Amino acid sequence: MDYIKQFVKQLIEKHETNDPYRLARAIGIDIDEFPFRRIKGLILEIAENVTIVLNSNLPEWLKRIVLAHELGHRQLSPQGMGYFFMAEHTFMESRVEYEANKFAVELLTWGEEPEFNESMEHFAARVGLPVEMMRYKVIK
């Protein structure tokens, strides 16, 4: 089993949820919103208080994905590691962005697998994710 899927499994079992909002609260992360122009979400850590700030202009379904992505950064990256990466300005996906996307997809699809003969497009729609994100899903 890949390490991100295993990490997500342990986190869900410990906190008994795969809902990113409930999970953030369970691990002591505050959630706030701000009307950013281009940023979808970010993590602020000030004096050991951690807040994930989501772009208030995003639709609710996308806020959920961004929150899961930012939780992935927080859980998988070394504490105190600073980075700022604007994906739309490069053709390559960094390792930390790949891992955060994979974490988000595994978290949000936990317990769900494509049904027999179900297309990835239908599966993505059923679990509420853009079909482009299905490339991060580990299928049994």
C-alpha positions in Angstrom: 0.0 0.0 0.0 1.4 3.4 -0.8 2.5 5.6 2.1 0.0 8.4 1.5 -3.0 6.0 1.4 -1.7 4.4 4.6 -1.3 7.7 6.3 -4.8 8.8 5.3 -6.1 5.4 6.6 -4.5 5.9 10.0 -5.8 9.5 10.2 -9.3 8.5 9.4 -9.3 5.6 11.8 -7.9 7.8 14.6 -10.4 10.6 14.1 -13.3 8.6 12.7 -14.0 10.9 9.8 -12.8 11.7 6.3 -14.6 15.1 6.3 -11.8 17.7 5.9 -13.7 20.2 8.1 -14.2 17.8 10.9 -10.7 16.4 10.6 -9.1 19.9 10.7 -11.0 20.7 13.9 -10.0 17.3 15.4 -6.3 18.0 14.9 -6.5 21.5 16.2 -6.5 23.5 12.9 -8.6 26.5 12.6 -10.3 27.3 9.2 -10.9 30.9 8.0 -11.8 32.5 4.7 -10.5 35.5 2.8 -11.4 36.9 -0.6 -8.0 36.3 -2.3 -7.6 37.3 -5.9 -5.6 34.2 -7.1 -4.8 32.0 -4.1 -7.1 29.1 -3.4 -5.8 28.4 0.0 -2.9 28.6 2.4 -1.6 27.6 5.8 -0.8 30.2 8.5 1.2 29.2 11.5 1.6 31.9 14.1 2.9 31.1 17.7 1.9 27.4 17.3 -1.6 28.3 16.2 -2.4 26.8 12.7 -5.1 28.2 10.4 -6.0 27.1 6.9 -7.3 30.1 5.0 -9.6 29.3 2.1 -10.5 31.7 -0.7 -14.0 32.8 0.2 -14.8 33.4 -3.5 -14.6 29.6 -4.3 -17.7 27.4 -4.5 -18.3 25.2 -1.5 -17.3 22.0 -3.4 -14.0 23.5 -4.3 -13.3 24.8 -0.8 -13.7 21.2 0.5 -11.0 20.1 -2.0 -8.7 22.9 -1.3 -9.0 22.3 2.5 -8.2 18.6 2.0 -5.2 19.6 -0.2 -3.9 22.1 2.5 -4.4 19.4 5.2 -2.2 17.2 3.0 0.5 19.8 3.1 0.2 20.1 6.8 0.2 16.4 7.5 2.9 15.3 5.0 5.4 18.2 5.0 8.0 18.7 7.7 6.7 21.2 10.3 7.9 24.7 9.7 8.8 24.0 6.1 8.0 27.1 4.1 7.0 27.1 0.5 4.9 29.0 -1.9 4.1 27.5 -5.2 1.9 28.9 -7.9 1.0 25.9 -10.1 -0.4 28.0 -12.9 3.1 29.4 -13.6 4.9 26.2 -14.3 4.5 23.1 -16.5 5.8 20.8 -13.8 4.1 19.7 -10.6 6.4 19.7 -7.5 6.6 16.8 -5.3 4.9 18.6 -2.4 2.0 19.6 -4.6 1.7 16.0 -6.0 1.6 14.6 -2.5 -1.0 17.1 -1.2 -3.2 16.4 -4.2 -2.9 12.6 -3.7 -3.7 13.1 0.0 -6.8 15.2 -0.8 -8.1 12.6 -3.3 -7.5 9.6 -1.0 -9.1 11.5 1.9 -12.2 12.6 0.0 -12.7 9.3 -1.7 -12.1 7.1 1.3 -14.2 4.0 1.3 -15.3 4.7 -2.4 -14.0 2.7 -5.4 -15.3 2.8 -8.9 -18.1 0.3 -9.5 -17.7 -2.5 -12.0 -17.5 -0.9 -15.5 -18.0 2.6 -14.0 -16.1 5.3 -16.0 -13.6 7.6 -14.2 -15.8 10.5 -15.3 -18.9 9.0 -13.6 -16.8 8.0 -10.5 -15.4 11.5 -10.2 -18.9 13.0 -10.4 -20.2 10.6 -7.9 -17.5 11.4 -5.3 -17.6 15.2 -6.1 -14.2 15.6 -7.6 -13.0 17.0 -10.9 -12.1 14.1 -13.2 -8.6 15.5 -13.6 -7.9 14.6 -10.0 -8.6 10.9 -10.5 -5.1 10.4 -11.7 -4.1 10.6 -8.0 -6.5 7.8 -6.9 -5.0 4.5 -6.0 -7.5 1.9 -7.3 -7.5 -1.6 -5.7 
